[in-house]
């Protein structure tokens, strides 16, 4: 029975170094309507997509593309199902995706989110001329929340969008950070809007929502060395038995 106890002891030593199996499938690029009510992973984050509400756009007309290229900032990108969305004259398109996100291993490492928008705006100088491309995230966990927003606006009738960057467009971003790192969110919304009025034209290309995190510390070299020495000693003892 001693060899069995020894193997069990070695297993207990190794267990903290072995991550639990990820049972959630990876997210794939698809229409948002196919994701509602499901969960999937992007990098080491698990996303639960809850609902989508839109003004002049539906979940079947929006594509979500995962981006796990940055280990410390997995993201998804929202675009029109057929690419760029352009409005002119008096028109408004809004999309709002509600979801929650959690670290795969449950650790408290989410520190905030970065929202980026890419698009172009052009408008006349009249009081009723306006073009807006906007993206934002209502990002919450318990009492912690942040609302980063980035947008472009052009035209004399900028109205409530007066705080946006006034330009012809391009790519803009904004970052929101929690006061302390969390392991999951209990309410998150990804929002985008493209609006025009009068002599205005606005084109929405994409909105990117990054989940920012703190790096997980690697095991100390001394701890690895100690574990290695223990394994060697244990195996030698087992062989002797």
C-alpha positions, 0 to 999 in steps of 0.5 A, spaced: 500 500 500 505 504 501 507 505 493 500 507 492 500 512 497 506 515 494 503 516 488 497 519 491 502 524 494 506 525 488 499 527 485 497 532 490 503 535 489 502 536 481 495 538 482 496 545 483 500 545 476 495 542 472 489 547 469 482 544 469 480 541 463 476 547 459 469 544 457 467 550 453 468 550 446 472 556 443 468 561 440 468 562 432 466 567 427 458 567 426 452 571 426 450 574 433 444 570 433 447 564 433 451 565 439 445 568 444 443 563 449 450 560 449 457 560 452 464 559 448 471 561 450 476 566 447 483 565 450 482 564 457 476 567 458 469 564 457 463 569 454 456 568 456 452 571 450 445 573 453 441 578 448 441 583 443 437 589 442 437 593 436 434 599 432 434 598 425 438 592 425 437 585 428 442 580 431 442 576 424 445 582 421 451 583 426 457 578 425 462 577 432 469 575 430 473 572 436 480 575 437 485 571 442 491 574 439 493 577 445 493 573 451 492 578 456 487 582 452 482 577 449 477 580 444 471 580 440 469 584 434 462 586 431 461 588 424 455 588 419 454 581 416 455 584 409 461 588 412 461 596 413 454 599 415 453 606 411 447 611 413 446 618 410 440 623 411 436 622 417 438 615 419 440 611 426 442 604 427 444 602 434 446 595 436 447 592 443 449 586 445 449 583 453 453 578 455 457 576 461 465 574 462 469 570 466 476 567 467 476 560 465 480 558 472 475 563 476 481 567 478 480 575 479 484 577 473 479 582 469 481 589 470 477 592 465 475 593 458 478 597 452 473 599 446 475 601 439 471 603 433 473 604 426 469 608 421 468 615 417 464 621 418 462 627 413 457 632 414 455 639 412 456 645 416 448 646 417 445 646 424 441 639 422 447 636 419 451 631 423 454 624 422 456 620 428 460 613 429 460 611 436 462 605 440 461 603 448 461 598 453 457 598 460 462 593 464 460 591 471 461 586 476 458 587 483 459 594 485 465 595 480 463 598 473 466 602 468 463 605 461 468 607 456 466 610 450 469 612 443 466 616 437 467 620 431 462 626 430 462 631 424 457 637 423 454 643 426 448 639 429 453 634 434 448 635 439 449 630 445 455 627 441 459 633 442 464 630 447 466 625 441 472 626 437 471 631 431 474 628 425 473 625 419 474 618 422 479 612 423 480 608 429 479 611 436 479 607 443 477 608 450 479 604 456 475 603 462 478 600 469 475 597 475 478 599 482 480 592 483 481 586 479 475 581 479 474 574 476 467 575 472 462 580 470 455 580 472 453 585 467 456 587 460 453 591 454 457 592 448 454 598 444 455 601 437 451 606 433 452 609 426 447 616 425 446 621 420 442 627 419 441 632 414 447 633 409 451 627 413 454 620 412 456 615 417 460 609 416 461 604 421 466 598 419 467 595 426 467 595 434 472 591 438 471 589 445 477 587 449 477 584 456 483 586 459 487 582 465 493 582 469 498 577 468 498 570 472 504 569 476 509 563 473 511 558 479 517 561 482 524 557 480 525 555 487 518 552 487 519 548 481 526 546 483 523 543 490 518 539 486 523 536 482 527 534 488 521 531 491 519 527 485 526 524 484 526 522 491 519 519 491 521 515 485 528 513 488 524 510 494 519 507 489 524 503 485 527 501 492 521 498 494 
